[in-house]
Amino acid sequence: METNNPPADATESQPLRRRFRFSVLTILLVTAIVGLSLAYFRSSSELLDAKAKLNDLRRTYELIDVKDNEKIYVLPMKVPATDMWQWRVYLPEGARYCIHFDYNSIPPKTPKPTTRSKLTVSPGTYVITQMFTLEPTSKTPKWRFNLSALGPYANVQARGSIPREELRWLEADMRPNGDFVLPSTEEGVPGKKVKFHIDPDIESMLPNAFQQTKHEPDQAVDLLRWEVDEPRNPLGQEPSDYLPLEVLRLWIEREKPPKVSQGLIPCPLIRQKVLGSGLQGQVGSYEGLVP
C-alpha cells in the first residue's frame, strides 16, 4: 500500500504560528500605568475643585491672595454705608508704613497742612477703614471722620471733626449730564457746579472693581483720590482759578528711616504724638492735626 507523505524538507519549510503571550510582569506594569493615570486625573480634578472653592472663599470673605510676600497688596471691600470705604491691605516686611489722610475745601483755605492725619503701622495684614458721619443737629454742624487700621495685633484709629462747610463736596448732588452741584453757601444763590475726577490708575475706585492689586513696596499706593474740576456744562458760571483741585486723598507710603545724628543712639520705643481728638491702638501710632 502506498501512502502520500509530504517530503520532510517541505514540512520543515512551513512557518510556525507563534502565540502572543502576556507575562505576569507585563500585566502588572499595564495595571500600574492605568491605575496611576486614573489617580492622576482624579487628583487633578480634585485639585481644581479645591482651588475653585478656595477662590470662592476668598471672594466671599474678601481675603487677599499673597503670591509675592515682598509686594503690597490692596483689596477693596464692600461696605454697608455711604461715605465709607474699606480695604484689606498686606504690607511686606522690611519697614513700617504710614497711612496718610488729606482733604481740601472748596475754595481751598490757606495755609493748609501738608497732611491732615497719619497712622503708622508695622508690616502685616490690615483692614483699613475711612468713614465720614454727618452730625447736622449739633450746634455747629460738622462731619466726624474715622480712619482706622485693624490687624491681628494692632488697632490704630484717628478720629476728629471737620466743619460741614469744609466738606461740601461730600454732599454734592449729581446731575443727569454727570456734573455735580455743591450745597449753596448763601441763601437764594445756586450752588457751584463741578465735575469729579477719579484717577483711572486707581483700580480700587472703578465701579464694582473688587479685585486685588499688587504694588511695589517703595511706591506710594493711593486708596482714595478725588479731584474736582470745572463742570462739563459751565453755562452761567465763571471759571475758578483754583481748579482742578484735589479734595480727598488717602494713601499708603513706606515710612522714611529717621535721621540719626552722629554719636546718638536711636530710642527703640515708638513715640506716639496726638494732636487730634482721639487715639485708640496698639502697635502703631497716630499723628494728626484736625481743624
GUKE-347161 format. One record per residue (C-alpha): chain; residue in one letter; x negated, y, z negated. Coordinates in Angstrom, 3 decimals. Each point is the difference from the previous one (the first is absolute). Example, Ala and Ser with C-alpha at 12.3 -4.5 7.8 and 13.67 -1.06 7.14 Angstrom:
NODE:ch:aa:xx:yy:zz
NODE:A:A:-12.300:-4.500:-7.800 $
NODE:A:S:-1.370:3.440:0.660 $
***
This chain:
NODE:ch:aa:xx:yy:zz
NODE:A:M:0.000:0.000:0.000 $
NODE:A:E:-1.332:3.421:0.918 $
NODE:A:T:0.383:3.072:-2.173 $
NODE:A:N:-0.464:3.549:1.185 $
NODE:A:N:-2.121:1.631:-2.697 $
NODE:A:P:-1.378:3.480:0.637 $
NODE:A:P:-3.718:0.263:0.194 $
NODE:A:A:-1.797:0.733:-3.256 $
NODE:A:D:-1.583:3.158:1.330 $
NODE:A:A:3.430:1.371:1.066 $
NODE:A:T:1.366:-0.467:-3.520 $
NODE:A:E:-2.924:1.787:-1.565 $
NODE:A:S:0.271:2.950:2.414 $
NODE:A:Q:3.525:0.990:-1.174 $
NODE:A:P:-0.076:2.935:-2.499 $
NODE:A:L:1.026:-0.790:-3.527 $
NODE:A:R:2.926:1.968:-1.508 $
NODE:A:R:-1.079:1.849:-3.161 $
NODE:A:R:2.444:0.907:-2.731 $
NODE:A:F:-0.243:3.482:-1.575 $
NODE:A:R:-0.464:-0.535:-3.693 $
NODE:A:F:0.346:2.420:-2.954 $
NODE:A:S:-2.418:-0.445:-2.811 $
NODE:A:V:1.088:0.681:-3.572 $
NODE:A:L:-2.429:2.945:-0.163 $
NODE:A:T:1.535:1.629:3.097 $
NODE:A:I:3.502:-0.326:-1.429 $
NODE:A:L:-1.107:1.580:-3.276 $
NODE:A:L:-1.751:2.837:1.854 $
NODE:A:V:3.059:0.801:2.143 $
NODE:A:T:2.243:-0.135:-3.061 $
NODE:A:A:-2.293:2.371:-1.890 $
NODE:A:I:-0.109:2.474:2.909 $
NODE:A:V:3.788:0.020:0.351 $
NODE:A:G:0.451:0.372:-3.767 $
NODE:A:L:-2.482:2.858:-0.233 $
NODE:A:S:1.628:1.764:2.962 $
NODE:A:L:3.435:-0.237:-1.587 $
NODE:A:A:-1.355:1.194:-3.345 $
NODE:A:Y:-1.780:2.934:1.681 $
NODE:A:F:3.103:1.177:1.849 $
NODE:A:R:2.105:-0.425:-3.118 $
NODE:A:S:-2.507:1.951:-2.119 $
NODE:A:S:-0.194:2.745:2.645 $
NODE:A:S:3.773:0.271:0.034 $
NODE:A:E:0.149:0.146:-3.799 $
NODE:A:L:-2.787:2.609:-0.064 $
NODE:A:L:1.872:2.184:2.492 $
NODE:A:D:3.151:-0.335:-2.095 $
NODE:A:A:-1.940:0.905:-3.151 $
NODE:A:K:-1.516:3.068:1.694 $
NODE:A:A:3.421:1.096:1.227 $
NODE:A:K:1.454:-0.378:-3.512 $
NODE:A:L:-2.965:1.898:-1.474 $
NODE:A:N:0.525:2.845:2.492 $
NODE:A:D:3.695:0.051:-0.879 $
NODE:A:L:-0.888:0.239:-3.699 $
NODE:A:R:-2.421:2.846:0.716 $
NODE:A:R:2.673:1.888:1.926 $
NODE:A:T:2.652:-0.680:-2.632 $
NODE:A:Y:-2.138:1.067:-2.955 $
NODE:A:E:-2.015:2.577:1.980 $
NODE:A:L:-3.409:-1.507:-0.716 $
NODE:A:I:-3.287:0.867:1.676 $
NODE:A:D:-1.937:-2.574:2.006 $
NODE:A:V:-3.633:0.909:-0.741 $
NODE:A:K:-2.083:-1.518:2.792 $
NODE:A:D:-3.091:2.151:-0.586 $
NODE:A:N:-0.667:0.879:-3.643 $
NODE:A:E:-2.296:2.864:1.040 $
NODE:A:K:2.821:2.003:1.636 $
NODE:A:I:2.851:2.123:-1.348 $
NODE:A:Y:3.472:-1.409:0.678 $
NODE:A:V:3.232:2.012:-0.139 $
NODE:A:L:3.511:-1.446:0.182 $
NODE:A:P:2.998:2.401:-0.041 $
NODE:A:M:2.794:-1.331:-2.197 $
NODE:A:K:3.760:0.421:0.160 $
NODE:A:V:1.419:2.316:-2.656 $
NODE:A:P:3.477:0.310:-1.555 $
NODE:A:A:0.209:3.809:-0.055 $
NODE:A:T:-0.538:3.079:2.125 $
NODE:A:D:-2.991:2.280:-0.568 $
NODE:A:M:-1.911:-3.086:-1.131 $
NODE:A:W:-2.847:-1.876:1.679 $
NODE:A:Q:-1.906:-3.081:-1.040 $
NODE:A:W:-3.023:-1.944:1.246 $
NODE:A:R:-1.838:-3.112:-1.049 $
NODE:A:V:-3.724:0.735:0.343 $
NODE:A:Y:-3.125:-2.135:-0.243 $
NODE:A:L:-3.219:1.868:-0.903 $
NODE:A:P:-3.272:-1.929:0.449 $
NODE:A:E:-2.815:-0.263:-2.500 $
NODE:A:G:-2.960:2.318:0.051 $
NODE:A:A:1.435:3.327:-1.177 $
NODE:A:R:2.865:1.749:-1.759 $
NODE:A:Y:2.712:1.687:2.038 $
NODE:A:C:1.970:3.242:-0.228 $
NODE:A:I:3.676:0.357:0.923 $
NODE:A:H:0.525:3.645:0.959 $
NODE:A:F:3.336:1.836:0.084 $
NODE:A:D:0.353:3.408:1.666 $
NODE:A:Y:2.926:2.158:1.136 $
NODE:A:N:0.733:3.445:1.365 $
NODE:A:S:2.985:2.324:-0.069 $
NODE:A:I:1.610:1.831:2.953 $
NODE:A:P:-1.349:2.634:0.342 $
NODE:A:P:-3.242:-1.076:-1.693 $
NODE:A:K:-1.091:1.692:-3.191 $
NODE:A:T:-3.508:1.257:-0.623 $
NODE:A:P:-2.245:-0.915:-1.614 $
NODE:A:K:0.749:-3.706:0.244 $
NODE:A:P:-1.889:-2.778:-1.842 $
NODE:A:T:-1.911:-2.344:2.278 $
NODE:A:T:1.688:-3.032:-1.590 $
NODE:A:R:3.048:0.152:-2.252 $
NODE:A:S:-0.425:-3.383:-1.707 $
NODE:A:K:-2.372:-2.934:0.036 $
NODE:A:L:0.029:-3.527:-1.413 $
NODE:A:T:-3.223:-1.983:-0.345 $
NODE:A:V:0.199:-3.793:0.024 $
NODE:A:S:-2.346:-2.981:0.080 $
NODE:A:P:-0.090:-2.568:2.846 $
NODE:A:G:2.917:-2.405:0.165 $
NODE:A:T:3.578:-0.294:1.248 $
NODE:A:Y:2.474:2.747:-0.935 $
NODE:A:V:3.542:1.112:0.686 $
NODE:A:I:-0.172:3.744:0.646 $
NODE:A:T:3.240:1.953:-0.411 $
NODE:A:Q:0.731:3.613:0.884 $
NODE:A:M:3.438:1.305:-1.019 $
NODE:A:F:1.800:3.334:-0.266 $
NODE:A:T:3.105:0.516:-2.151 $
NODE:A:L:2.059:3.201:0.132 $
NODE:A:E:1.271:1.567:-3.227 $
NODE:A:P:2.514:2.585:1.261 $
NODE:A:T:1.816:0.429:-3.329 $
NODE:A:S:-3.002:1.290:-1.942 $
NODE:A:K:-0.338:3.708:-0.772 $
NODE:A:T:-2.605:0.279:2.750 $
NODE:A:P:0.684:-2.639:2.702 $
NODE:A:K:-3.092:-2.057:0.654 $
NODE:A:W:-1.316:-3.184:1.513 $
NODE:A:R:-1.544:-2.647:-2.235 $
NODE:A:F:-2.749:-1.991:1.683 $
NODE:A:N:-1.510:-3.296:-1.076 $
NODE:A:L:-3.115:-1.510:1.530 $
NODE:A:S:-1.004:-3.386:-1.391 $
NODE:A:A:-2.414:-2.843:0.697 $
NODE:A:L:1.055:-3.288:-1.585 $
NODE:A:G:-2.372:-2.957:-0.015 $
NODE:A:P:-0.460:-3.215:-2.001 $
NODE:A:Y:-2.231:1.773:-2.535 $
NODE:A:A:0.830:3.674:0.585 $
NODE:A:N:2.962:2.362:-0.065 $
NODE:A:V:-1.065:3.553:0.789 $
NODE:A:Q:2.617:2.715:0.535 $
NODE:A:A:0.072:3.695:0.807 $
NODE:A:R:3.199:1.864:-0.791 $
NODE:A:G:0.938:3.626:0.362 $
NODE:A:S:2.585:2.527:1.101 $
NODE:A:I:0.066:2.280:3.051 $
NODE:A:P:2.346:2.987:0.515 $
NODE:A:R:2.801:-0.866:2.396 $
NODE:A:E:-0.761:2.845:2.403 $
NODE:A:E:-3.512:-1.349:0.584 $
NODE:A:L:1.314:-3.299:1.402 $
NODE:A:R:2.807:1.302:2.189 $
NODE:A:W:-1.172:-2.329:2.768 $
NODE:A:L:1.217:-2.963:-2.104 $
NODE:A:E:3.575:1.280:0.413 $
NODE:A:A:-0.150:0.826:3.720 $
NODE:A:D:3.067:-0.923:2.089 $
NODE:A:M:-0.571:-1.749:3.302 $
NODE:A:R:1.644:1.343:3.177 $
NODE:A:P:1.042:-2.093:3.038 $
NODE:A:N:-2.932:1.303:2.067 $
NODE:A:G:-2.509:-1.269:-2.582 $
NODE:A:D:-0.705:3.347:-1.673 $
NODE:A:F:0.468:0.569:-3.728 $
NODE:A:V:1.455:2.972:-1.874 $
NODE:A:L:-1.475:0.937:-3.350 $
NODE:A:P:2.252:1.197:-2.844 $
NODE:A:S:0.477:3.739:0.113 $
NODE:A:T:-1.848:2.191:-2.492 $
NODE:A:E:2.480:2.887:0.341 $
NODE:A:E:3.770:-0.070:-0.146 $
NODE:A:G:1.569:0.559:3.419 $
NODE:A:V:-3.303:-0.562:1.847 $
NODE:A:P:-0.361:-3.280:1.956 $
NODE:A:G:-2.839:-2.283:-0.963 $
NODE:A:K:-3.167:-0.296:2.028 $
NODE:A:K:-0.071:-2.555:2.830 $
NODE:A:V:-3.053:-2.263:0.141 $
NODE:A:K:-1.216:-3.226:1.556 $
NODE:A:F:-1.520:-2.796:-2.061 $
NODE:A:H:-3.024:-1.766:1.392 $
NODE:A:I:-1.218:-3.340:-1.313 $
NODE:A:D:-3.493:-0.969:1.053 $
NODE:A:P:0.405:-2.873:2.519 $
NODE:A:D:-3.238:-1.571:-1.252 $
NODE:A:I:1.651:-0.735:-3.344 $
NODE:A:E:1.794:-3.267:0.662 $
NODE:A:S:1.633:-0.048:-3.418 $
NODE:A:M:2.133:3.006:0.981 $
NODE:A:L:1.465:-1.512:3.155 $
NODE:A:P:3.646:-1.141:-0.255 $
NODE:A:N:0.306:-3.563:-1.320 $
NODE:A:A:-3.777:-0.504:0.278 $
NODE:A:F:-0.399:-2.189:-3.070 $
NODE:A:Q:-3.231:-1.571:1.195 $
NODE:A:Q:-3.309:-0.020:-1.822 $
NODE:A:T:-2.891:2.030:1.401 $
NODE:A:K:-3.745:-0.415:-0.489 $
NODE:A:H:-2.449:2.860:-0.588 $
NODE:A:E:-3.690:0.544:-0.615 $
NODE:A:P:-0.792:0.562:-3.699 $
NODE:A:D:-1.986:3.186:0.672 $
NODE:A:Q:2.781:1.801:1.879 $
NODE:A:A:2.920:2.022:-1.346 $
NODE:A:V:3.246:-2.001:0.340 $
NODE:A:D:3.169:2.075:0.374 $
NODE:A:L:3.135:-1.403:-1.613 $
NODE:A:L:2.243:3.048:0.558 $
NODE:A:R:-0.658:2.972:2.251 $
NODE:A:W:2.671:2.483:1.016 $
NODE:A:E:-0.546:3.069:2.132 $
NODE:A:V:2.473:2.778:0.776 $
NODE:A:D:-0.115:1.851:3.328 $
NODE:A:E:2.070:2.349:2.108 $
NODE:A:P:3.430:-1.428:0.951 $
NODE:A:R:0.818:-1.443:3.400 $
NODE:A:N:2.678:2.671:0.397 $
NODE:A:P:-1.375:3.237:-1.515 $
NODE:A:L:2.931:2.086:1.293 $
NODE:A:G:0.727:2.891:-2.380 $
NODE:A:Q:-3.100:-0.561:-2.099 $
NODE:A:E:-3.372:1.700:0.040 $
NODE:A:P:-3.104:-2.251:0.014 $
NODE:A:S:-1.954:-0.340:-3.226 $
NODE:A:D:-3.748:0.576:-0.064 $
NODE:A:Y:-0.521:-2.681:-2.693 $
NODE:A:L:1.391:-2.852:2.095 $
NODE:A:P:-0.912:-2.801:0.545 $
NODE:A:L:-0.290:-0.693:-3.727 $
NODE:A:E:-0.717:-3.209:-1.905 $
NODE:A:V:2.633:-0.155:-2.740 $
NODE:A:L:-0.616:-3.443:-1.504 $
NODE:A:R:-2.930:-2.371:-0.096 $
NODE:A:L:-0.771:-3.089:-2.054 $
NODE:A:W:-3.231:-1.835:0.718 $
NODE:A:I:-2.592:-2.410:-1.401 $
NODE:A:E:-3.686:0.768:0.007 $
NODE:A:R:-3.062:-1.691:-1.442 $
NODE:A:E:-1.288:1.873:-3.022 $
NODE:A:K:-3.264:1.762:0.624 $
NODE:A:P:-2.808:-1.035:-2.363 $
NODE:A:P:-0.690:2.658:-2.634 $
NODE:A:K:-3.118:2.093:0.280 $
NODE:A:V:-2.356:-0.906:-2.819 $
NODE:A:S:-2.622:2.496:-1.107 $
NODE:A:Q:-3.529:-1.208:-0.521 $
NODE:A:G:-0.690:-1.152:-3.515 $
NODE:A:L:3.699:-0.474:-0.863 $
NODE:A:I:1.682:-3.358:-0.502 $
NODE:A:P:3.600:-0.127:1.345 $
NODE:A:C:2.639:-0.901:-2.552 $
NODE:A:P:1.720:-3.321:0.876 $
NODE:A:L:3.312:1.125:-1.475 $
NODE:A:I:2.794:1.223:2.261 $
NODE:A:R:0.916:3.591:-0.742 $
NODE:A:Q:3.691:0.753:0.331 $
NODE:A:K:0.954:3.599:0.629 $
NODE:A:V:3.670:0.955:-0.168 $
NODE:A:L:1.185:3.348:1.323 $
NODE:A:G:3.570:-1.079:0.741 $
NODE:A:S:3.032:-0.905:-2.045 $
NODE:A:G:-0.734:-3.651:-0.663 $
NODE:A:L:-2.280:-2.997:0.322 $
NODE:A:Q:0.630:-3.660:-0.690 $
NODE:A:G:-2.536:-2.596:0.913 $
NODE:A:Q:-2.857:-2.349:-0.552 $
NODE:A:V:-3.077:-0.604:2.164 $
NODE:A:G:0.197:3.235:1.932 $
NODE:A:S:0.278:3.725:-0.336 $
NODE:A:Y:2.237:2.849:1.088 $
NODE:A:E:-1.014:3.477:0.989 $
NODE:A:G:2.563:2.525:1.094 $
NODE:A:L:1.141:3.570:0.009 $
NODE:A:V:3.768:0.359:0.135 $
NODE:A:P:1.600:3.423:0.418 $
***
